[in-house]
Amino acid sequence: DTLFRLDLDFADVGPLVFIGQQQHALRPALILLLERMSAMARPGLILIESTAAAIQDTALFKAATELELHETLMGFRALDLREHNLPVELADCALESRWRPWVVLFSRDDPVSEQRAGIVHSYFAARATDHGRLPILYVSENTGAYVPNAFRLEGHTAIVNGLAEFPQQDVFAANDSYIHAVKVLSTEADLQFMGSKVPFARDGHVPALKR
């Protein structure tokens, strides 16, 4: 009956990689991003690699709805990078990214959209603030764990891409986004990190994480 609280936050050295089924990892990862944004009073970025027709059709949006955070997510600047003609020039969006959070869609099967995602990613990944670097959540919803080839996922990033177990060393050679990654295990019952765990509430919500 004892609730174990996790001292879980974004890491400087590498990304947090959520291991386990995606539906179990999305909610704590989203909460972690929003809590970090709130603590910093700065925007964050959500990158979604998906075949969904729109943001509202993604598993992430479903998780946000279950957490009653969908209205918060609707406040993000949404952009589908798979569209042939974007409604805005990406170069013109750098200024907006300084005050407004973004959520973008791209596809592993569309190299142009992945390159565009890399541009948006650079707006957030390279920016330092008085409270640290801006938080980023990367979600891959397609079958087969995937991390982008067009850009690196480094520190202050959470990765939710359906990994069943932590990558082997040979995967590191193929994509160095995992080299300095920190593992977080998500199950239906709890969230485990550095030898401790926090049970999920019965309604599926995540108890407040220790800071």
C-alpha positions, 0 to 999 in steps of 0.5 A, spaced: 500 500 500 506 504 500 506 509 494 513 510 492 515 517 489 520 517 483 525 523 483 523 523 475 525 529 471 528 530 464 536 529 464 541 533 461 546 527 459 541 524 454 533 522 453 528 518 458 526 512 454 520 509 456 520 502 455 513 498 455 507 498 451 505 505 448 499 506 452 502 505 458 507 510 457 504 516 454 500 518 460 506 519 464 510 522 459 505 527 457 504 529 464 512 530 465 512 534 459 507 539 461 509 539 469 516 541 466 513 546 462 509 549 467 515 549 472 520 553 467 514 557 464 517 556 457 514 552 451 515 545 450 515 541 443 511 534 442 514 530 435 509 525 433 511 520 428 504 517 425 500 515 420 494 518 423 490 523 419 490 529 424 493 530 431 486 529 434 486 522 431 493 520 435 494 515 441 497 521 444 491 525 444 487 520 446 491 519 452 491 527 453 483 526 453 483 520 458 487 525 463 482 531 461 488 535 458 486 535 451 484 542 452 491 544 454 494 540 448 489 544 443 493 550 446 499 548 442 501 550 435 499 544 431 502 543 424 502 537 420 509 536 416 507 531 411 502 536 408 505 538 401 504 545 402 505 548 409 500 553 411 506 557 414 514 558 412 518 554 418 523 559 418 517 564 420 515 560 426 522 560 430 519 566 433 513 563 435 516 557 438 519 562 443 513 563 447 508 558 444 508 550 445 508 546 438 506 539 436 507 536 430 506 530 425 511 527 421 512 520 418 518 515 417 516 514 410 516 521 408 523 524 408 521 531 407 517 531 413 522 528 417 527 533 415 522 539 417 521 535 423 528 536 424 528 544 423 522 545 428 526 540 433 532 545 432 528 551 435 527 547 441 533 543 442 538 548 442 535 554 446 537 554 453 534 558 458 535 560 466 531 554 468 535 549 463 533 547 456 526 546 453 523 539 454 521 535 448 516 529 447 518 524 442 512 519 440 512 514 435 505 511 433 507 506 428 509 499 428 516 498 430 520 502 435 523 508 431 527 514 432 529 519 427 535 519 422 534 526 420 536 529 427 538 526 434 534 526 440 538 528 446 538 531 453 531 534 456 527 529 451 522 523 453 522 518 448 515 513 447 516 509 441 514 502 443 520 499 445 519 492 449 526 492 452 532 497 452 536 497 446 542 492 445 549 495 444 549 494 436 543 499 436 547 504 439 551 504 433 546 505 428 543 511 432 546 514 437 540 517 440 540 511 445 547 512 447 546 516 453 539 514 454 536 513 461 530 507 462 523 508 465 519 502 465 512 503 464 507 497 466 499 497 466 500 497 474 506 502 475 512 506 473 519 504 475 525 508 475 532 507 478 530 501 482 523 505 485 516 505 482 510 509 483 503 505 482 498 508 478 492 510 481 486 505 479 483 510 474 489 510 470 492 517 472 499 518 474 500 520 482 504 526 482 511 525 481 516 527 486 520 533 485 
